[in-house]
């Protein structure tokens, strides 16, 4: 279940139901907690259950698909830590005059009642921190992206704000953004930035966004192949059951931002917020990418040197996009471009990719119990 679109009322109802069940189990859970720790404090028990959410999982950087995903990764992280502590002889019943957190949690996951209580507690934590749990968190160098060729440059920021005649992100508002980054919804809600304007360009519907893509972004290109890809992307959006949530196919992603004298551009780029994959596409017919301007009076060695320099420049471009932004590059050559539908089918794969086959909490729990059963105390 992808829970990203759940509304506030549903989240509140989930939290209320979970809290009610937790309260029903609480007396018996506290009995078990006291048996293991010698302490009968509800605050101490909840501290042991919930204070290591950024130790067992990376809650700051990870976007979780649903509560099951969060719990599965949490249990896996706990299991790995218990194994390390056991190997180091640090998994002691009494440490610093109290039962260690990992020791208690290991026993809790062997006990059906405490396991149910823990899973309810973690599920409630997920819904209480819903926005923070499900949001993908890009690196800071992708908080602002700039695209376009020549003077026709556009920016896509997360929370754009004009300060001192400069477009920047309002960091206090970034965490409140409800959209998935780099999607059509992101473009529509944040708007596209014209560096020479003090107002973002906004779109009221996917149709209006598509018209802008068709009339402005597509027409800037002189390449018939790039225009063909743009047409196929717009058809892809029309066919989508959720066009707002589709990744924005970025034309001419600029390496050096909005600076007029740019270093490189990628013909098309997909920054997928659901998988965090980043893929650039270069449309590279030999007529434009391996062209030798003059033949007369140029020897074979000199021609080879020129081709070698062009090849080195292309490879440096790909390496720098990967090094700086984590963007891998796929190149379409003349042979590929003879079938533009096939080229777009490759781009489509990266647009449509979603997280799947995630480990489930039941599997992580089974693995944890198997590991814990082998640990001699």
N, C-alpha and C positions, 0 to 999 in steps of 0.2 A: 504493500500500500504506500503510494507516494502521498505524504501528508502536507505538502508545501502549500496547498490551496485551502487549508482548513480555516474556518472563520473563528472569531473570538468567542462566540457563544458555544461552539462545539468544544473549544479548548477549555473553557470554564467548566462545562458539564463534565468533561473527562476528568479534570482535576478534582471536582466534587465527589465523583463516584469513586475515584482512587482513594481519596482521603477517608471516605466512609468505610471502605474495606480495610484500610490500614488500621483505623481505630478499632474495628471488630477484632482484628488479629493481635492488637497491641498487648493486652494482658498476657497472653500465652507467649508471645514473642519476647516480652521482657523477662518471663520466667527462664526461657532458654538463654537469653543474653546473660542473665545473672549466673546461671550454671557454668557458663564458659568463662566469664570475666570477673565474677564476684561483685559486680556492680549492677544496680537496678535503676539506673538513670536513663530516662527517655532521651535526654539531650546527649548523653554520652553515646548511646546506641546509634542515634541518628548521625552523630559526628563521625562514627566509624563507618557508617554506610555511605555518607555523602561527601566527605571532605576531600576525597582523592579523585574527583572527577577529571582533573587535568593531569593526573599522574598515570592512571590506568589507560586513559584515552587522551588524545590531544584535542580537547574541547575548543581551544582557541582557533585552531586552523582547520579542523575537520568539519565538513558538512555531513550530517547524518540523514539518511533517507527516511527513517521512521524510528519509533522507540525500540523496535527489535534490533535494528542496526546499532543503535547506541549501546544497548545492553550487551549485545554480542561482542562488540569491540571492548567494552568495559570489562567483561569477564575474561576475555582473552588477555587483556593487559594485566589484570590481577593474577591470572595463572602464570604468566611469564615472570612476574615479580616474585611470586611465591617460590617458583623454581630457583630463581637466582638466590633468594634469601636462604633457601634450604641448602643449596650447594656451598654457600658461604658460612653456614652454621649460625645464621642470624634469625632463623625462624623459631624463636624461643617463646615458650608460654608466658614467661614473665620477663619483660624487658623494661628497664627504667621503672620497676615496681608496678608495672601494669601489663595486662595482656596486650601484645602488639596488634595493630589493626589487621595485618595480613593473616596472623594466626587466627583471629576471631572470624574473619571473612572466609577462610578456608573451612572452618568448622560450620559456618553458617550455610555454605553451599553444599555441605553433606547432609544437612537437615532440611526436610521438606517444608516445614513450617517457616523457618527462617529464610529459606530460598524464596518462597512465595512472598514473604514480607519484603525482602530485598528487591525482588523484581518489581513489585508494586511501587516501592519507594523510588527506584530508578526511573520507572515509567512516569511517575508524577513529576520528577525532576525534569524529565524531557519536555513535558507539556508546559511546565512553569517557565521554562527557558526556551520556549519553542523557536522563536525567531533566531536566537543565537545558535541553536542546535542544528537547524536545517540550512542556514545560509552558508554558501560557499564563500571562502575568503581568499581573494586573489592577492598576489604580492603587490606591494605598494607601487611598483613601476608600471602596473596595469590599472591603477585607479583612474588614470587619464590616458585615453588612446586618441591618436590623431591620424586621419586618413585623407586621401585625396592627392591630386597631382598639381604641380605648379602653384598658382595663387589660390586655387579653389580647394581650401583645406577645411576640414570639419573635425570637431572634437566630440568625444563621448566620455563624459565624466559621470561619477556616481551621484554626487550631490553638488552640482555646479553653483558657484557663487562668484560674483565679480568683486575683486578687491584690488584697489589701487590700479584700476584699468587692466587687470589681469584675471583670467579665468582660473579658479582653483577649486578644489573640493572643500566643502564645509565638513570637516571631520566630525563635528558634533551631530551632524545629520546623517552621516553615512550609515550608522548602525540602524537607523530607523527605516532605511529604504526597504520596501517590501518585495521588490522585483528580484528575479535572478539576473545576475550580471550578464551583460553582452547579448541580451535577448532583444527581440522586437519590443517587448514591454519596457525594457530598460530605455530604449531609444525614445519610446513614446512618453514615458513618465519624466525622464530627465531632459529630453530634448537634445538636439544636436547643436553644437556650439560653432557659431561663426566668429572667428577671432576679432572681426571688425565690428561686431554688434554687441550690444549690452543686454540682449534678450535671447534666450535659447529658441531654436526653431522647434515648435511643438507639433504633434500630430494627434488628431482626435480619433482616428480609427486605423486599423491595419490597411484599409483601402487607401487612405490618404498617405500613409507611409509608403505603400507600394507605388503610388503615383510619383512621389518624390524620388524613389529609387529609379523608376523608369525614366523620368523626365530630366533628372539632374545627375544622379550618380552614374547611370549607365551611359548617358550621352557624352560625358567627359572623355571616355575612352575612345581611342582611334582604332582599337583592335576589334575586328569582327568576332574573334574568339571570346574576348572578354564580354562583349555585348551579348553573345550567345549564352554565356554562363549566367549573366544577369537575367535574361529572359527565363531561363530554366529555374533560377532561384525564385523568381516571382510566381511561376507556376507551382512550384513546391509550396510556397506560402498559401496560395489559393486552395490547394488540396489538403492542407493541414487542418486537423480537427481543433488545434489549439495554436493558431498563428501567433498570438501574443508571446507564447512561451518558446517559440523557435529561436535558435541562435541567429544573430544578425550576421549575414555574410558580408564581411568588411572589405570594401574595395580599396586597394592601394594603401595598405597599412604602412605608415611612415616610421622608419627606425628612429629618427631624431626628433620626433614630435612635430610641432607646428612650424618649426624654423623653415624659412623659405628655401634655404640652401640645405636640402635634406641629403642624407647619406645613401639610404636605400629605400625602396618600397617593395612590398609583396603584392602581387596582382590581386589575390584574394586571401582572406584569412578567416578561419573559424576558431573562435574562442568558446569552447563548449562549457557552460557553467555546471552541467550535470556530471560530467566526468573529469572536468578540469584539464582536458586535453587541449592542446593548442597546435593548430596545423595551418601552415601556409601553403598556397598553391601558386606555382609559377607557370605561366603560359609562355612557352619558350620555343617558338618556331625558329629554325636556323636562320631564316631571313632577317630576323631582328637581333638574335642573341649570339650568332656566330658569323656575322657578316664581315667580310674583308672588303674595305672600301676601295682599295686600288690594287690592281694586279700587275700592270705594266711596270717593269723596272724593279719589281720586288722579287727577291730570290726566295727559294723554298725555305731556307733557314729563317729568313726574316718573317715569312708568313707563319711559320710554326711558332716563332717567338710571340707574334701578335695573338695567335690563337691560344697559346699557353697563358698569356697575360689575361685574356678574356676569361678563360676557364678559372684561373686563380681568383679573379674578381668575383665570379659567380659563387665559388665555393666559400670565399671569405664572407660573402653576404649571408649565406645559409648558416655558417658557423656562428656568426655574430648574432643573428636572430635567435638561434638556439641558446647561446651563452647568456644573452641579456634577458630574454623573455621566455625561454623554454619552448620556443616555437620550432617544430619540425617542418620541413619543407618537402612537398611533393611536386615534381616537375612534369608537365605535360609537353612532350616533344611533338614534332610534325606528325609522326605516326599516330600518336595518341589523339591529336587534334583532328584527325580525319574522321573521328567518331566522337562528336561533341557530347552526344547523349551518354556515352560511356564515361567520358571525363566527368560529367556532372554526377553520374551515379556514384563515383568515388567521393566527390564532395558531399553528396547527399548522405553517404554513410557517416561522415563526421558530423553533419548537422543533426542527424536523427539519433545519434548514439546516446543512450541513457544507461545509468548504472543498473546492473542486474546481477542475479546470482550471488547476492550478498550472503555471507555466513549468517545463519539464524541463531538466536539466543539459545535454543534447545541444543544445537550442535556444540556451541561454545561451552554450555553447562556440562554436557556429557564429557567433553574433553577435559574440562577442569576437574571434574570428579575423578576421572581416570588418573590424572596426574597426582591429585591430592592423595589418592589411595596408596600410591607407591612411596609417599614421603614418610620416612620413619622418624618419629618424634621421641 
